[in-house]
Structure formats: structure tokens, C-alpha cells
Amino acid sequence: MKTCLVAVALLSMAGCKRGDASTHLEAARAALYAQKAEVALSEYKLALDALERNSGPEVALYRARALRGAADIYAFQLHDPRRAVEVYRELIATCPEAPETMEGRLHLANLLRHEFRDIRAAIAELTAALARNPPQSAELAYTVATLYFELRDYQQVTIEADGVVRRYEASVWVDDALYLKGQAFSMMDGRNAEAQRAFLELVSRFPDSPLKSHALVELGRLKVDLGESERAIEFWVEALKTHPDPKVVQLAITRVRTHLRATTPDSVGDPMKAFDWGVPGAAVSEGGKPLVLPKTSAEAVGASKEEAAREERQGDSASPAPPPQSAPQGEGSL
């Protein structure tokens, strides 16, 4: 009799193990710890099967854990993003209020963004997550703004980024949002002034931000577009103090300074060599010989040889004569 009772007890325990969802969840966790992803996935499936035959307040909790666990295995261990997306969506549909669903949405958004390049679907998942006011709301709102930037919807970027600045002003994402806002404005025609305001706000509000030097670089570029090269150089010199790649900034400064030297009237050409000939770089005739330039100002404007000789004899003590009336209009001192 005692033997029969023991046998009945063992059978009962075996039946409980096959049908108890919590037991399968524990087995799945143990398999994951042992790095046996396929075994863990089987246990999650058995847990879901068991829940189909049960009812009670714990069913929703166990189902969320099983679906989230199975989806994570597909996403991170088995690298099957398509199946992972299917299970995450089942999790969201059947267990919208479960704690596991929030992280499931974030994983789903990441897969949609990076694996399937479905940016709008990723935005939809993040927006749904934000509606539940999670602790990481500021980061999620900033991420939504970056996704609109990927879509090149720059107007929407400015709206989303401004929302981060206003709603989460104490968060660590405000300087990032200001920088992104400035970039978005700079990509739109006629919004240069608004881009400058965003970058300047970052510089003034966050003097210790690692983005400050990048904002200064962008301000310099905007000033160059406005023809304010000297002001651009001032911003870039300030950026050099903390920029992670100062060589890039120095190259920009060098290019603008070179352009300024080449285009500033006072520095165009060399007045000391204006009448040089027979020197390296001097003009040459078609035959390849140095081009002989007029020796005197009188000869240069077409005077006769006698007039030129008379001027040459006068030497340096004579005052220069005004050019003849036949000189072309617009010509003056070189």
C-alpha cells in the first residue's frame, strides 16, 4: 500500500512539472544561465502552452515573462530578428500593461530601426512607450527626434528637440537636443538665424558640455555662409580649446584665412613686384622669352620714345606727370 502511495505521488509531481508554467519559466532561466538558448526557448514555449490550460491572476504575469524571454532569445541569442519582431508584437498585443512590455517595445523599436530600416514604425513604438511616462522619457524623446533627422524631416526634428528642451529641462539630454535642433535648422533654407540661436543657447547654458566645441564649429560654418569669415575664425579659435579633433578645426581656420588673404584688396598681388620682369614667375611672350615691360610710366601709356627718354633723364627728383588723356578709363595706379 505504501509503495502505491509513493508511485501516485511521483506521478502527480511529474504531471505538475509538465503543466506548471512557473516551473517551465524557472527551467528556462536555468538554461539561459547555462547558455543553452534552444533549451530555454523550448521551456518558454512549454510555459505558454501550460498557460492556455490555466486561469488566474498570475496568468498574465507568466505570459508576459514567457513571451519577453522568447523574444529576447530570438533577438539576442539566435539572431532571428524577424521572429523576434513577431513575438515582441504578440507580447504588446496580449500584455500591454505588463512591466516586461515596456522593455519589449524598446527592443522592438531598435530592431525595426536597425534591422529593417522601418524608421516610422520605430517612432510609433517609442511614442507608445513615451505615453506611459517611463523613467527614461527624456532619452526616448531625444531618440524620436534623431529618428526624424534620419527621415530628413527637419521641421519635425526641431519640434521634437524643442520638446525635450522644454519638458525635460533638468535632464542630461538637453544639450544634445539643442545641438540636434541647431543642426536641423541649419539644414533648412532661410533658418540660419534660428540655427545660430540654438547653438548659442547650448554654448551659454552648458559651458562644460562636450558638445560645446562642436556647436562653436557649427556657428563658424554658419558665419562663413553669411560672409562673416573673421567672426567664424573667432568661434573656431574658441573651439580649439576643447575640440576632440583640433586638426580639423585648425584646417578650417587655415582655409578661411587663406581665402581672406587671397580676396582682400590690400593683399592681392605684391606692389613691390608689380613692374618686375625677367624673374621667376614673370610673364613670358609666346616665344617663351621674358616679356619686356615698359621701363617708364610715360612709355607705359604709349608716349613717344623722346618723351620717355626725357622722363628717364629727369630721374627720381621729378614729380610724376599725370597720365595722358588718351589713357583708357578705369586704369589708374596698379
C-alpha positions in Angstrom: 0.0 0.0 0.0 2.8 2.3 0.9 4.5 1.6 -2.4 1.3 2.5 -4.3 1.1 5.8 -2.5 4.7 6.7 -3.4 4.0 5.9 -7.0 0.9 8.0 -7.1 2.8 10.9 -5.6 5.6 10.6 -8.1 3.1 10.6 -11.0 1.4 13.7 -9.5 4.7 15.5 -9.3 5.6 14.6 -12.9 2.2 15.9 -14.1 2.7 19.2 -12.2 6.1 19.6 -13.8 4.7 19.2 -17.3 1.8 21.5 -16.7 3.1 24.2 -14.3 4.1 27.4 -16.1 6.2 28.7 -13.3 8.3 25.5 -13.4 9.0 26.0 -17.1 10.0 29.6 -16.5 12.5 28.5 -13.9 13.8 25.9 -16.2 14.2 28.5 -19.0 16.2 30.8 -16.7 18.4 27.9 -15.7 19.0 27.0 -19.4 19.9 30.6 -20.2 22.4 30.7 -17.3 23.9 27.6 -18.8 24.0 29.3 -22.2 21.6 26.8 -23.7 19.3 29.2 -25.7 17.4 26.5 -27.6 16.5 24.7 -24.4 15.4 27.9 -22.8 13.2 28.7 -25.8 11.6 25.3 -25.6 10.8 25.9 -21.9 9.2 29.3 -22.6 7.0 27.6 -25.2 6.0 24.9 -22.7 5.2 27.6 -20.2 2.9 29.3 -22.8 1.2 26.0 -23.6 0.6 25.4 -19.9 -1.0 28.9 -19.5 -3.5 28.0 -22.2 -5.0 25.4 -19.8 -5.0 27.7 -16.8 -6.7 30.8 -15.5 -6.0 33.2 -12.6 -4.3 36.5 -11.8 -0.8 35.0 -12.4 -1.6 34.0 -16.0 -1.0 37.5 -17.5 2.3 37.8 -15.5 3.6 34.5 -16.6 2.6 35.0 -20.2 4.4 38.3 -20.3 7.6 36.8 -18.9 7.5 33.9 -21.3 6.9 36.0 -24.4 9.5 38.5 -23.4 12.0 35.7 -22.7 11.3 34.0 -26.0 11.5 37.3 -28.0 14.8 38.2 -26.3 16.3 34.8 -27.3 15.3 35.3 -30.9 16.7 38.8 -30.9 20.0 38.3 -29.0 20.9 34.6 -28.9 19.6 33.2 -32.1 19.8 36.4 -34.1 16.5 35.9 -35.8 15.1 39.4 -35.9 12.0 38.6 -37.9 10.8 36.0 -35.4 11.8 38.4 -32.6 9.6 41.1 -34.0 6.6 38.7 -34.2 7.0 37.7 -30.6 7.5 41.2 -29.3 4.3 42.3 -31.1 2.4 39.4 -29.6 3.7 40.5 -26.2 2.5 44.1 -26.7 -0.9 42.9 -28.0 -1.6 40.4 -25.2 0.1 42.0 -22.3 0.0 45.8 -22.8 0.2 46.7 -19.1 2.9 44.3 -18.0 6.3 45.7 -16.9 8.1 43.4 -19.4 6.2 45.1 -22.3 7.9 48.4 -21.9 11.4 47.0 -22.4 9.9 44.8 -25.1 8.7 47.9 -27.0 12.2 49.4 -26.8 13.8 46.2 -28.1 11.2 46.1 -30.9 11.9 49.7 -31.9 15.6 49.0 -32.0 15.1 46.0 -34.3 12.7 48.0 -36.6 15.3 50.8 -36.8 18.5 48.9 -37.4 17.4 45.5 -38.9 14.6 46.6 -41.1 15.1 50.3 -41.5 11.5 50.9 -40.7 12.0 54.3 -39.1 8.4 55.3 -38.9 7.4 52.0 -37.2 10.2 52.5 -34.7 9.0 56.0 -34.0 5.5 54.6 -33.4 6.8 52.1 -30.8 8.8 54.8 -29.0 5.9 57.2 -29.0 3.7 54.5 -27.5 6.3 53.9 -24.8 6.5 57.6 -24.0 2.7 57.7 -23.5 3.3 55.6 -20.4 5.7 58.1 -18.9 8.7 55.7 -18.3 11.7 56.8 -16.3 13.8 57.2 -19.4 11.3 59.5 -21.1 13.9 62.2 -21.9 16.2 59.8 -23.7 13.3 58.3 -25.6 12.0 61.7 -26.7 15.5 62.6 -27.9 15.7 59.3 -29.8 12.5 60.1 -31.5 14.0 63.4 -32.7 17.1 61.7 -34.0 14.8 59.3 -36.0 13.1 62.2 -37.7 16.5 63.5 -38.5 17.2 60.2 -40.3 14.0 60.7 -42.2 15.2 64.3 -43.1 12.0 65.7 -41.7 13.9 68.6 -40.2 10.9 70.6 -39.2 9.7 67.8 -37.1 13.1 67.4 -35.6 13.0 71.0 -34.3 9.6 70.3 -32.8 10.7 67.1 -31.1 14.0 68.5 -29.9 12.4 71.6 -28.5 10.0 69.4 -26.6 13.0 67.7 -24.9 14.4 71.1 -24.0 11.1 72.4 -22.5 9.7 69.2 -20.9 12.9 67.7 -19.6 15.0 70.8 -18.8 16.8 69.1 -15.9 17.8 66.0 -17.9 21.2 65.3 -19.3 19.7 65.2 -22.9 19.0 69.0 -23.2 22.4 69.9 -24.7 22.1 67.0 -27.1 18.6 68.3 -28.1 19.8 71.8 -28.6 22.7 70.6 -30.8 20.3 68.5 -32.9 17.8 71.4 -33.1 20.6 73.7 -34.4 21.7 71.1 -37.0 18.1 70.7 -38.2 17.6 74.4 -38.6 20.9 74.7 -40.5 19.7 72.1 -43.0 16.7 74.2 -43.9 16.8 77.2 -46.2 16.4 80.6 -44.6 16.7 79.2 -41.0 20.3 80.3 -40.4 19.4 82.7 -37.6 17.4 80.1 -35.7 20.3 77.6 -36.0 22.6 80.2 -34.5 20.3 80.8 -31.6 20.1 77.1 -30.8 23.9 76.7 -30.9 24.5 79.8 -28.9 22.0 78.7 -26.3 23.9 75.4 -25.9 27.2 77.3 -25.5 25.8 79.7 -22.9 23.8 77.2 -20.9 26.2 74.3 -21.0 29.8 75.6 -20.9 31.1 72.3 -19.8 29.2 70.2 -22.3 31.4 68.0 -24.6 29.1 69.4 -27.4 30.1 73.0 -26.8 33.1 72.8 -29.1 31.1 71.2 -31.8 28.4 73.9 -31.5 31.2 76.5 -31.9 32.4 74.8 -35.1 28.8 74.9 -36.5 28.5 78.5 -35.6 31.7 79.2 -37.5 30.3 77.5 -40.6 27.1 79.5 -40.4 29.1 82.7 -40.2 31.1 81.7 -43.2 27.9 81.2 -45.1 26.9 84.7 -44.1 30.2 86.1 -45.3 31.4 86.8 -41.8 34.7 85.0 -42.0 36.5 86.9 -39.3 33.7 86.0 -36.8 33.9 82.4 -37.9 37.5 82.3 -37.1 36.8 83.6 -33.6 34.4 80.8 -33.0 36.8 78.2 -34.3 39.7 79.5 -32.2 37.5 79.2 -29.1 36.5 75.6 -30.2 40.2 74.6 -30.4 40.4 74.7 -26.6 38.3 71.6 -26.1 37.5 70.1 -29.5 38.4 66.3 -29.7 39.9 66.7 -33.1 41.7 70.1 -33.2 43.4 69.4 -36.5 40.0 69.5 -38.3 39.3 72.9 -36.7 42.7 74.2 -37.5 42.3 73.2 -41.1 39.1 75.1 -41.4 40.8 78.2 -39.9 43.7 77.9 -42.3 41.4 77.6 -45.3 39.3 80.6 -44.4 42.4 82.7 -43.6 44.0 81.7 -46.9 40.8 82.8 -48.7 40.8 86.1 -46.8 44.4 86.8 -47.8 43.6 86.0 -51.4 40.5 88.1 -51.7 41.3 91.1 -49.5 42.2 94.0 -51.9 45.1 95.3 -49.8 46.8 92.0 -50.1 46.1 91.0 -53.7 49.4 90.8 -55.6 52.7 92.3 -54.5 53.1 96.0 -55.2 56.9 95.7 -54.9 57.0 93.4 -57.9 54.3 95.0 -60.0 56.8 96.1 -62.7 59.3 93.2 -62.3 60.3 91.2 -65.3 62.9 88.6 -66.1 62.3 87.0 -62.7 60.8 83.6 -61.8 57.1 83.8 -62.3 57.2 86.8 -64.6 55.1 86.9 -67.7 56.5 85.5 -70.9 55.9 86.0 -74.5 54.6 83.4 -76.9 58.1 82.5 -77.9 58.9 81.7 -74.3 61.2 84.7 -73.7 60.5 87.0 -70.7 58.0 89.7 -71.7 59.8 93.1 -71.7 57.6 95.5 -69.9 57.7 99.3 -70.3 60.6 100.9 -68.3 58.8 104.2 -67.5 55.3 105.4 -66.8 55.3 107.6 -70.0 56.3 104.6 -72.2 53.7 102.5 -70.4 50.8 104.8 -71.6 52.0 105.0 -75.2 54.2 108.1 -75.2 56.9 108.6 -77.8 60.4 107.4 -77.3 61.6 111.0 -77.0 59.0 111.7 -74.2 60.1 108.5 -72.4 63.7 109.4 -72.7 63.0 112.9 -71.3 61.2 111.3 -68.3 64.1 108.9 -67.7 66.6 111.8 -67.7 64.5 113.7 -65.1 65.2 110.8 -62.7 63.7 110.3 -59.3 63.8 114.0 -58.5 60.9 114.9 -60.8 57.4 114.7 -59.8 55.3 112.1 -61.7 53.3 113.6 -64.5 49.6 112.9 -64.8 48.7 110.2 -67.3 47.9 111.4 -70.8 44.2 112.0 -71.7 44.4 109.0 -74.0 44.7 106.5 -71.1 41.7 104.1 -71.0 39.0 104.8 -68.5 39.4 102.7 -65.3 43.1 102.4 -65.4 45.0 104.0 -62.5 47.7 103.0 -60.2 48.4 99.3 -60.1 
